[in-house]
Amino acid sequence: MKMLLFGLSLLITSGCTVLPKAETYAVHDFGFALSASDSSQTSQAQINVIAPDWLADNRIRYRLLYSEPTQVRFYTLDRWIAPPNDLIEQLLLTKLSNQTWPLTIQLQSFEQQFNLPGHDEAVMTFQAISFAGSSENPTSEKDFFLKENCPTADAKGAVTAFSRLTPRAADEIMRWLNQSN
C-alpha cells in the first residue's frame, strides 16, 4: 500500500499525466496587417483573387518532388489564418489601392516544393487578368511563376518564404499593370 501511495504521489508531483496533451495549431499570416488608414484606401480597388476548391483552404502545402512528386502533403500543426487567396487579396487591395480597373487573379499553385532533401522553395503560380472599366472582356492577361528559397526546410521556412514572395508578387503585378495600361 505504501508503494502505491508513493508512486501516486510521484506521479502527481512530477506533473506527468496519463492522457496525451492536445496539440495546438500555429496560425500564420504574411507578417503584416492592414491598418485603419490602409483599409480606407481599398474602397476604389476592384481586385478579386480566386482559387480552385482544392487550394481554397488554410492548410500549408508541401511536395517532395525528389521522391513523390504527385503527392501533396500538409503540415499538421501549422495553418494559414485564412485561405491563401484571401490573404493575397488583402495584400493586393492594400498595395494596389489606386487600381481603378477590375483585376482578377486566378491562383494556380501556392506550395512549398522540396527538390532535394533540405532544398526547398515557396512556389506561387497565377494568372492575372485586367479589365477595362465595367467590361467583362479582358484587356490584358499574364501568367506569373514566382519562387523564393525557404530559409529552413519546415513550415516556418515556408511561411517566411511566402511572406517575402507575396509582396514581390504584388510588385510584379503592379509593374505589369503599369506597362499594359
N, C-alpha and C positions, 0 to 999 in steps of 0.2 A: 504494500500500500504506500509506503514511504517513497519507493522508486517511482510509482505512478504520479504522486503529488510532485515529486522533484522534477520529473520530465514535463509535467504540465506547467509548472512554474517557469521552467526554462523556455518553453515554447511561448508563453505569454510575455516574459520579459525581453526576449530576443526580438520581438516584433515580427516574427515569422507568421505567415498564415498558411493554412492548408489550401485555401481557394486561390486560383490564379488571379493575378491582378488584371483588371480591364485595361486593354491597350487604348491609348488615346491617339487621335489623329493630329498631325500637324497640318495647319491650313495656311496656304501661301497665296500671295498675290505677286505683282511685279515689283513691289517695293515702293510704290508711290500711290498717293491718293489724291482725289480731286479736292481742292479747297473750295470754299463757298464762292470765291471770285472766279475760279475756273468753271464751275458748273453754270454760272450765269452766262458765260460766253458760248456755251454749247448749243444754245437755242437755235441759232441760224444754220448750224451744220446739219446736213441730211445724210448721215452715214449709217449703213446697215451692214453688220458683219454676220454672215450666216455660215453654218457648218452642217455637214451631214449628221444624221441622227447618231451614228456611232462615235462621233467626235464631240457631240454637244453634251458632255457631262464633265464633272470636275476631277476625274482621275488623271494622274500624271502618268503618261505612257512612256514606255521604252521598248527598244527592239534590239536583239542580239544578232546583228547582221552576219557575224562570223560563224554562228552555229545554227541558228534557227531564224532565218530572215523573214519568214512568213508569219511568225508568232508575235503578236503584240502582247506585251506584259504591262502590269500596272504596279506601282509602288503601293504597298499595303498600308503604310502608316502616314502617307503624305497625300494631300489633296490640294487642288486649287480652291480658292474661296468661291469661285463661280466658274462656269464653263469658259474655256479659253476664248471663244468668240465674244462673250460678254466682256471679258477683261480687255480684249483688244479693241472692242468698240468704245469702251470707256476711254482708253488711251487716245484713240483717233479723234474722238469728239473733243478732247482737250487740245491735242496738237494741231488739229485741222479745223479749229473753231471758225476760221474765216472762209471755209469752203462753202460756197453757195450752191453749187450744183450737186445733185444727188450722187452718192458714191456707194457702190455695193462691193463688199469684199467677200469672196467665196473661199473660206478656209478649207484647204485640202489635206494638209498634214500639220501636226504640231506634236512632235515626239522627240525623245532623246534616242539617238542611234549609236550603238557600240559597233564600230568597225572591227576592232580588236579588243581583247580584254583590257580594260583600263583606258582605252582611247575612245572617247565619246564626244558627241556634239549634239547640240539642240538644232533641230531642223524644222523649218516652217515654210510651207508652200501655200500659195493662194493666188487667186485671180482677182484683179481689181478692175472694176467696170465703172466708168463715169458716164453720166447722162447730162444732156443739156436741158436746163430748166425742168419742166414737168414732163418732158418727153419720156416715153417708155423705150425708145430706141437708143442703144448705147452710142456714145460719140467716140469712145476710146476704151480699149481693153489692154491689159498687160498681165502676163504671168510672172510671178516672183518666186524665186527659190533662194532662201536665206539660211545660213547656218552659222553657228557660234560654238567654239570649243567650250566644253564644260570644264571647270577648274577641278572638279572631283568626280569620280565615277559612281555617283549615287544621286538620290533625289535632291539633296542640297545643291549639288553641282548642276543638275538640270534646271532648278529654279533660278539659280544665279545666272546661268547662260540665257534663259528666256527673259530674265529681267534686263539683260543687255540687248537681246535680239529684237524684242518688240518695239522699243523706241527707234531702233535702227530701221525696222520695217516702216514705221510711220514716216521717218525721214525719206526713205526711198519712195514711198507713195507720194509725199509732198513734192519731191523732185520730179517725178513722173507727171504729176498734175500740172506743175508749172511749165513743163516742156510741151505738153499736149494741148494746153489751152492758149 
